[in-house]
Amino acid sequence: MFPLRDENPRSGGIPYATITLIILNFSAWILIQGAGNQSVLAQSLCLYGLIPADLLGNFDPGMSIAITDQLACQFSESSNIKSLLTSMFLHGSWFHLLGNMWFLWVFGDNIEDIMGPFRFVAFYILCGLGAAATQISTDTSSIIPMVGASGAIGGVMGAYAFLFPRAKIYTLIVLGFFITTAAVPAILMLGYWFLIQLLQGLPALGSSQGGVAFWAHIGGFAAGIALIHVFKRKSLLTAHNTPPDRRASHSKLF
């Protein structure tokens, strides 16, 4: 299932924080990662990717990681703590970036709508940190660089599933050669997404191979559900859930 759009109107105006996060991700991809240029991309993974063994100091002196045939990352003597944040704005390919940014656009505006832009950014970053912590906990000695916004976006999706379970998501469904679209409840589409992460994450436990950080997705989704209770603003949620016609008449009274 791939979301095309949702039927969940905003009560507020332009989702400035969501748009800003998307711009920052594209800017990092172009300016820091060379829009996918192999050598620049590899260097960005060394400098700004999250490497659990490097972060926690679980490595042998002089150890390095081969990113490409020409480039190896050298472990630093001090913990690269900034990578917890910088890794959230890096990606591994155009497909990785575009897929993440589309999910953020579809689901982020409504979560920003019930928090406000500044609280939404804080929520987004904390979900990303929760995602990173979950992935790191599965292998604290991993030397594979972790990059991507999908953990933080997983938090946005978790919050969306919790707050708007019956919102309609217009979804692209591909079953072999059969391709169709359907409007499904958010809880079905996002619940299916979470189940896939779990089913693929369990066999990946303890694996030293690269690939998708499924446990970051799982951790981010869970963090979003937990943090939404703290970050939502009741007045904004009420306004969001008020039908537009009643919202207009309400504004006339006050």
C-alpha positions in Angstrom: 0.0 0.0 0.0 1.3 3.4 -0.9 -0.6 6.6 0.2 -1.6 9.0 -2.5 -3.5 11.5 -0.4 -5.7 11.7 2.6 -9.2 13.1 3.2 -8.4 15.0 6.3 -8.7 18.8 5.9 -6.5 21.2 7.9 -8.2 23.7 10.2 -5.0 25.9 10.2 -3.2 27.5 7.4 0.0 26.6 5.5 1.9 23.8 7.3 5.1 25.8 7.5 7.0 23.3 9.7 6.3 20.3 7.4 7.3 22.3 4.4 10.5 23.5 6.1 11.5 19.9 7.1 11.0 18.8 3.5 13.1 21.7 2.2 15.9 20.9 4.7 15.9 17.2 3.6 16.1 18.1 -0.1 18.8 20.8 0.7 20.9 18.2 2.6 20.6 15.8 -0.2 21.7 18.3 -2.8 24.3 20.4 -0.9 25.8 17.8 1.5 25.2 14.5 -0.4 25.8 15.8 -3.9 22.4 14.7 -5.1 23.6 11.1 -5.1 27.1 11.6 -6.4 28.8 8.4 -5.2 31.9 9.8 -3.6 30.1 12.8 -2.0 27.3 10.5 -0.8 29.8 8.1 0.7 31.7 10.9 2.4 28.4 12.2 3.9 27.7 8.8 5.5 31.1 8.9 7.2 30.8 12.4 8.5 27.1 12.6 9.4 25.6 9.1 9.4 24.8 7.4 12.7 27.1 4.5 13.3 26.2 2.8 16.6 29.7 1.4 17.3 31.2 4.8 16.8 28.5 6.6 18.8 28.9 4.2 21.8 32.6 3.5 21.5 32.1 -0.2 20.7 35.0 -0.5 18.3 38.7 -1.6 18.1 41.3 1.1 17.9 42.2 1.8 14.3 39.1 0.1 13.0 37.5 1.5 9.8 34.4 0.8 7.7 34.6 0.3 3.9 31.9 2.4 2.4 33.1 2.1 -1.2 36.2 0.6 -2.8 37.8 4.0 -2.6 36.5 5.2 0.8 36.6 3.9 4.3 35.2 5.7 7.4 37.7 6.0 10.2 36.2 5.8 13.7 36.7 9.0 15.8 38.2 9.0 19.2 35.3 10.9 20.6 31.6 10.0 20.3 30.0 11.5 17.2 26.9 12.6 19.1 25.8 15.1 16.5 25.1 12.2 14.1 21.9 11.5 16.1 20.5 14.6 14.6 22.3 14.9 11.3 21.5 11.4 10.2 17.8 12.3 10.2 18.3 14.6 7.3 20.4 12.3 5.1 19.3 9.7 2.6 20.8 6.9 0.6 19.2 7.5 -2.8 16.7 9.6 -4.7 14.0 6.9 -4.2 14.7 6.9 -0.4 14.4 10.7 -0.2 11.3 11.0 -2.4 9.4 8.2 -0.7 10.1 9.6 2.8 9.2 13.2 1.8 5.9 12.1 0.2 4.9 10.2 3.4 5.8 13.3 5.5 3.7 15.5 3.2 0.7 13.3 3.3 0.6 12.8 7.1 2.7 15.7 8.5 0.4 18.6 7.9 -2.5 17.2 10.0 -0.2 16.4 12.9 1.3 19.9 12.7 -2.3 21.2 12.6 -3.0 19.9 16.1 0.4 20.9 17.6 1.5 24.1 16.0 4.8 24.4 14.0 7.3 24.6 16.9 5.9 21.8 18.9 5.7 19.7 15.7 9.4 20.2 15.0 10.2 19.2 18.6 7.9 16.1 18.3 9.5 15.2 15.0 13.1 15.3 16.3 12.2 13.3 19.5 10.5 10.6 17.4 13.7 10.5 15.3 15.8 10.1 18.4 13.4 7.4 19.7 13.7 5.6 16.3 17.5 5.8 16.5 17.6 4.5 20.0 15.5 1.5 19.1 17.6 0.6 16.1 20.8 1.0 18.1 19.5 -1.3 20.8 19.2 -4.1 18.4 23.0 -4.1 17.7 25.1 -1.7 19.7 28.3 -2.8 17.9 26.9 -2.2 14.4 29.3 -0.5 12.0 26.7 0.2 9.4 25.8 3.9 8.9 22.2 4.7 9.6 20.6 7.6 7.6 17.1 8.6 6.8 14.0 10.6 8.0 11.8 7.5 8.1 12.1 7.0 11.8 10.9 10.5 12.6 8.2 10.1 9.9 7.2 6.8 11.5 6.5 8.9 14.6 4.2 11.2 12.6 2.4 8.1 11.2 2.0 6.6 14.6 0.4 9.9 15.9 -1.8 10.0 12.8 -3.0 6.5 13.3 -3.8 7.2 16.9 -5.6 10.5 16.4 -7.3 9.9 13.0 -7.9 6.2 12.7 -11.0 6.6 10.5 -9.6 9.3 8.1 -9.7 8.0 4.6 -6.3 7.4 2.9 -6.4 7.1 -0.9 -4.0 4.3 -1.5 -2.2 2.7 -4.4 -2.4 -1.1 -4.2 -0.2 -3.3 -6.2 -0.8 -7.0 -6.3 1.5 -8.5 -8.9 0.2 -7.2 -12.3 -3.0 -6.0 -10.7 -2.8 -2.3 -9.8 -5.7 -0.3 -8.3 -6.5 2.5 -5.9 -8.8 2.4 -2.9 -9.8 4.7 0.0 -9.1 2.9 3.2 -9.2 3.9 6.9 -5.9 5.3 8.2 -5.7 2.6 10.9 -5.8 -0.1 8.2 -3.2 1.5 5.9 -0.8 2.5 8.7 -1.5 -0.7 10.7 -0.5 -2.7 7.6 2.6 -0.6 7.3 3.6 -1.2 10.9 2.9 -5.0 10.6 5.2 -5.2 7.6 8.0 -3.4 9.5 7.5 -5.9 12.4 7.5 -9.0 10.2 10.6 -7.9 8.4 12.3 -6.5 11.5 12.2 -9.7 13.5 14.3 -11.8 11.1 16.7 -8.9 10.8 17.6 -9.0 14.6 21.2 -9.7 15.0 22.0 -9.3 11.3 25.2 -7.6 10.4 24.0 -6.8 6.8 22.9 -3.4 5.6 19.5 -2.6 4.3 16.3 -1.1 5.8 16.4 -0.1 9.4 13.1 -1.7 10.3 13.5 -1.3 14.0 14.0 2.5 13.6 10.6 2.5 11.8 9.0 0.5 14.7 10.6 2.7 17.4 9.6 5.9 15.7 6.0 4.7 15.3 5.8 3.7 19.0 7.4 7.0 20.0 4.8 9.0 18.0 1.9 7.2 19.8 3.5 7.8 23.2 4.5 11.5 22.6 1.3 12.6 21.0 -0.3 12.7 24.4 2.2 15.3 25.5 2.5 17.4 22.3 -1.1 17.7 21.1 -2.9 20.9 22.0 -6.5 20.2 22.9 -7.8 23.5 21.5 -6.2 22.8 18.1 -7.4 19.2 18.0 -10.9 20.4 18.8 -10.7 23.0 16.0 -9.3 20.4 13.6 -12.2 18.0 14.3 -14.9 20.7 14.0 -16.6 20.6 10.6 -15.8 23.7 8.4 -19.4 24.9 8.4 -19.6 24.8 12.2 -16.2 26.3 12.5 -17.3 29.3 10.5 -20.5 29.8 12.6 -18.5 29.4 15.8 -16.1 32.2 14.7 -19.1 34.5 14.2 -20.2 34.1 17.8 -16.8 35.2 19.2 
